[in-house]
Structures are given as structure tokens and as C-alpha cells.
């Protein structure tokens, strides 16, 4: 348990030309964060300005049991998911103002998890899966590129200020796009 920010880790760079980088590697085993807290509550890793979190899972899964948080008014914050395996988000993750890129593999917002994101890009050949009873709110653009998949299963709620799906959308329930409570977006391309 941390006294201020980041239950297990706190990332903050000195300037836009001096980026702090934390790389998590699951290659032949899993990386699990569980039961971490800071002054904000449950939180595994806190991401501040000028920071890069690289989640590399090739032959294993990276699990955030207590979620991720980023500085609400920070700048130049990026989370990259690389490697062909998985990352799982449980608890509450608030990445407002952060660019989250799923470059390789699969990202799962697990059952009853809450995921708030800034700009999220789901690249070709990758998957963003929103599990049952999860809640997601993308404050920026959610871009699902051609060849990528956004899949849901009985989600609790989904909100995106700008939704651009060029890949595949698989929805496990009925959808009202743009006006319903289940799937909402100001712009759907």
C-alpha cells in the first residue's frame, strides 16, 4: 500500500523529452498485481505526465487486480499492450487523458470491472473484450482499426465520445447506438 499514488508503482517522467518507462514482461509466466492501494483507493500502477507503461505478454497474462490510474490533468501518458497474449483489467481503471494502444494480443475488461479511458486504439489483429457487467467510458476516441475486434458480452454500460469502428463489432446483447443507455457515442463512423 502506497501513501500517495501507485499501490505497486508510480511512473512520472521529467519532461516530454525525458520519458519514464515501465515495462512489464510476461514471457513464460504471468505477472499479477493484486490488493494494491494508494490515497485514491484500489490502484496497482499510477501513471503521471511524460510516462510510458509497456505491457508485454507473449507467453503469459498480465493481470491488474486493482486497476490502473492516471493523472487527471497529466500530459504525454501512454499505455501500450504488446506481445500476442493477454492483459486483464479488474477493479477500477481510470486512464482519462492517457493514450491506450492495443498493438498486439488481447485486452479484457473483466466481469464487474470499470474502465475509463482517454483515446483507445485497437490495432489490426487485436481484440478489446468487454466482459459481462463491466462498465466502460471512453472520454476520447475509441478507434477499432480494420482487422481488429471489439467484442462485448452483456456489458453493464458503454459510452464513447467518438466511436470509429473499421474492424469487427461483436455485441452479445441488443444495441441502441447513439441514443440508448447500453451503447452510446456522439459520433459513430
C-alpha positions as CSV (number, residue, x, y, z in Angstrom):
1,X,0.0,0.0,0.0
2,X,1.4,3.4,-1.0
3,X,1.0,6.6,0.9
4,X,0.1,8.8,-2.0
5,X,0.0,7.4,-5.6
6,X,0.6,4.0,-7.1
7,X,-0.1,1.0,-4.9
8,X,2.7,-1.0,-6.5
9,X,4.4,1.5,-8.9
10,X,4.3,5.2,-9.7
11,X,5.6,6.4,-13.2
12,X,6.5,10.0,-13.9
13,X,9.0,11.4,-16.4
14,X,10.9,14.7,-16.1
15,X,9.8,16.2,-19.4
16,X,8.4,15.3,-22.9
17,X,11.9,14.6,-24.0
18,X,12.7,12.6,-20.8
19,X,10.1,9.9,-20.6
20,X,9.8,7.5,-17.7
21,X,9.1,3.9,-19.0
22,X,8.0,0.9,-17.1
23,X,7.9,-2.4,-19.0
24,X,6.0,-5.4,-17.6
25,X,7.0,-8.7,-19.3
26,X,5.0,-11.9,-19.1
27,X,7.0,-14.3,-21.2
28,X,6.8,-17.9,-19.8
29,X,4.6,-16.9,-16.8
30,X,2.1,-14.4,-15.5
31,X,2.5,-11.0,-14.0
32,X,-0.2,-10.4,-11.3
33,X,-1.0,-7.3,-9.4
34,X,-3.5,-7.8,-6.5
35,X,-4.6,-5.9,-3.4
36,X,-2.7,-2.7,-4.1
37,X,-4.0,0.6,-2.7
38,X,-3.0,4.3,-2.6
39,X,-4.6,7.5,-1.5
40,X,-7.2,7.1,-4.3
41,X,-8.2,3.6,-3.3
42,X,-7.5,0.4,-5.2
43,X,-4.7,1.0,-7.7
44,X,-1.9,-1.1,-9.0
45,X,0.0,1.5,-11.0
46,X,-0.3,5.3,-11.2
47,X,0.7,6.9,-14.5
48,X,1.7,10.6,-14.3
49,X,2.9,13.0,-17.0
50,X,5.6,12.0,-19.5
51,X,5.2,8.3,-18.9
52,X,5.0,5.1,-20.9
53,X,3.7,1.8,-19.5
54,X,4.6,-1.1,-21.8
55,X,2.6,-4.3,-21.1
56,X,4.3,-7.1,-23.0
57,X,2.6,-10.5,-22.7
58,X,4.0,-13.1,-25.1
59,X,3.5,-16.4,-23.2
60,X,1.6,-15.3,-20.2
61,X,-1.0,-12.9,-18.9
62,X,-0.6,-9.5,-17.2
63,X,-3.4,-9.1,-14.6
64,X,-4.3,-5.8,-12.9
65,X,-6.5,-6.9,-10.0
66,X,-6.8,-3.3,-8.6
67,X,-6.7,-1.4,-11.8
68,X,-4.6,1.4,-13.2
69,X,-5.0,5.2,-12.7
70,X,-3.5,8.2,-14.5
71,X,-3.2,11.8,-13.5
72,X,-6.4,13.6,-14.5
73,X,-4.6,16.7,-15.8
74,X,-1.3,15.0,-16.8
75,X,0.1,15.0,-20.3
76,X,2.0,12.7,-22.6
77,X,0.8,9.5,-20.9
78,X,0.8,6.3,-22.9
79,X,0.0,2.6,-22.2
80,X,1.0,0.1,-24.9
81,X,-0.2,-3.5,-25.0
82,X,2.3,-5.6,-27.0
83,X,3.0,-9.3,-27.4
84,X,0.5,-11.9,-28.6
85,X,-1.0,-12.9,-25.2
86,X,-3.4,-11.1,-22.8
87,X,-3.9,-8.3,-20.3
88,X,-6.8,-8.4,-17.8
89,X,-8.3,-5.4,-16.1
90,X,-10.3,-6.0,-12.9
91,X,-11.4,-3.3,-10.4
92,X,-11.4,0.3,-11.5
93,X,-9.1,1.6,-14.1
94,X,-9.2,5.4,-14.9
95,X,-6.9,6.2,-17.8
96,X,-8.5,9.6,-18.6
97,X,-6.1,11.7,-20.6
98,X,-4.0,8.6,-21.5
99,X,-3.4,7.1,-24.9
100,X,-4.1,3.3,-24.7
101,X,-2.8,1.3,-27.7
102,X,-3.6,-2.4,-28.2
103,X,-0.7,-3.1,-30.6
104,X,-0.7,-6.9,-30.2
105,X,-2.7,-9.5,-28.4
106,X,-5.9,-9.2,-26.4
107,X,-7.1,-6.8,-23.7
108,X,-10.0,-7.9,-21.4
109,X,-12.1,-5.6,-19.2
110,X,-13.3,-8.4,-16.9
111,X,-16.6,-9.0,-15.1
112,X,-17.8,-6.1,-13.0
113,X,-14.7,-4.0,-13.8
114,X,-14.9,-0.3,-14.6
115,X,-12.7,1.1,-17.4
116,X,-12.5,4.8,-18.1
117,X,-10.1,5.7,-21.0
118,X,-8.9,8.6,-23.0
119,X,-8.1,7.7,-26.6
120,X,-8.0,4.0,-27.2
121,X,-6.7,2.4,-30.4
122,X,-7.4,-1.3,-31.2
123,X,-5.0,-2.3,-34.0
124,X,-5.4,-4.9,-36.7
125,X,-5.3,-8.5,-35.4
126,X,-6.1,-7.5,-31.8
127,X,-9.1,-7.8,-29.5
128,X,-10.7,-5.5,-26.9
129,X,-13.2,-7.6,-25.0
130,X,-15.7,-6.0,-22.6
131,X,-16.9,-8.8,-20.2
132,X,-20.4,-9.1,-18.7
133,X,-21.5,-6.4,-16.2
134,X,-18.4,-4.3,-17.0
135,X,-18.7,-0.5,-17.4
136,X,-16.6,1.4,-20.0
137,X,-16.4,5.1,-20.7
138,X,-14.1,6.3,-23.4
139,X,-13.7,10.1,-23.0
140,X,-11.7,10.4,-26.2
141,X,-11.8,8.4,-29.4
142,X,-12.2,4.6,-29.4
143,X,-10.7,3.5,-32.8
144,X,-11.2,-0.1,-33.8
145,X,-9.0,-0.4,-36.9
146,X,-9.6,-2.7,-39.9
147,X,-8.9,-6.3,-38.9
148,X,-9.4,-5.6,-35.2
149,X,-12.3,-6.7,-33.0
150,X,-14.3,-5.0,-30.2
151,X,-16.4,-7.7,-28.5
152,X,-18.9,-7.4,-25.7
153,X,-20.9,-9.8,-23.5
154,X,-23.9,-8.4,-21.6
155,X,-22.0,-5.3,-20.6
156,X,-23.4,-3.0,-17.9
157,X,-22.7,0.2,-19.8
158,X,-20.6,1.6,-22.7
159,X,-20.0,5.2,-23.6
160,X,-17.7,6.7,-26.1
161,X,-17.5,10.4,-27.1
162,X,-16.2,9.3,-30.6
163,X,-16.5,5.7,-31.8
164,X,-14.8,4.7,-35.1
165,X,-15.2,1.0,-35.9
166,X,-13.3,-0.1,-39.1
167,X,-12.9,-3.6,-37.9
168,X,-15.4,-6.0,-36.3
169,X,-18.0,-5.2,-33.7
170,X,-19.4,-8.3,-31.9
171,X,-22.1,-7.4,-29.4
172,X,-23.6,-10.0,-27.1
173,X,-26.9,-8.1,-26.5
174,X,-29.3,-5.8,-28.3
175,X,-27.8,-2.4,-29.1
176,X,-29.2,1.1,-29.4
177,X,-26.3,3.1,-30.9
178,X,-26.3,6.8,-30.2
179,X,-29.4,7.1,-28.1
180,X,-29.6,4.1,-25.8
181,X,-28.1,3.5,-22.4
182,X,-26.2,0.4,-23.4
183,X,-24.1,1.7,-26.2
184,X,-23.7,5.5,-26.6
185,X,-21.4,7.6,-28.8
186,X,-21.5,11.1,-30.1
187,X,-20.1,10.1,-33.4
188,X,-20.2,6.6,-34.9
189,X,-18.3,6.0,-38.2
